[in-house]
Amino acid sequence: MLPQDPVMLLSYINTQLRDNYGSLDALADGLDISEEEKKAITDKLASIGYVYSEESNQFK
């Protein structure tokens, strides 16, 4: 289960991207996250000012 708090979610997602997955799509596939759930995650992180950077493979 993913954290619901946006800051905790940010930390979790970035750690997973850094340690285990080469892209946001790979993370979604690996964690069995649907496209709708992936959009909800990116929207939640955008609400606190973070967007996904493919170049650095992290939300910043």
N, C-alpha and C positions, 0 to 999 in steps of 0.2 A: 504494500500500500504506500502510495506517495504522500509525503507531508502536505498538509493543507495550508499551513502558514507560508506565505510567499517567500520570506527570507530563508526559512528552512528548506523549502522546495528549491530555491536557487542554489543553496549549498549542496544539496543532494544531487541535483541534476548536473552541476558543474563537476562535482567529484566523479560521478559516473562517466561523464564525457572524458574527463582527463584520464581516468584509470582503466576504463573498460571499452569505450566505444569511440570509433573514428568519426562519427557524425551524429547529428540529431536523429536522422532517419534510422541509423543502426541502433541507437539507443531505443527508439520506439519499437523497432522490430524485436530487439532483445528482451525488452520488458513487456512485450505484448500490449503496447499502447496503440489505440486506434488513432486514425487521423483526427477525429473529433476531440479525443483526449489530448492529443499533441497540440492542437490549436488552443484548447483550454489552458494548457500549461504555458504556452508562449504568450497568450493573452494575460494570464495571471502575472507572469514575470514582467511583461511590458507595463503592467499597471504600477510596478514599483521602479520603472525606468530601465529595465534590462531587456536587450534584444540579442538574439542568437547571431554570432559571427561565425560563418563557415570557415573563414581564414584561420581563426584561432581556436575553433571548435569549442566555444564557450559562450555563455551569456555574459554580456558586459554592457 
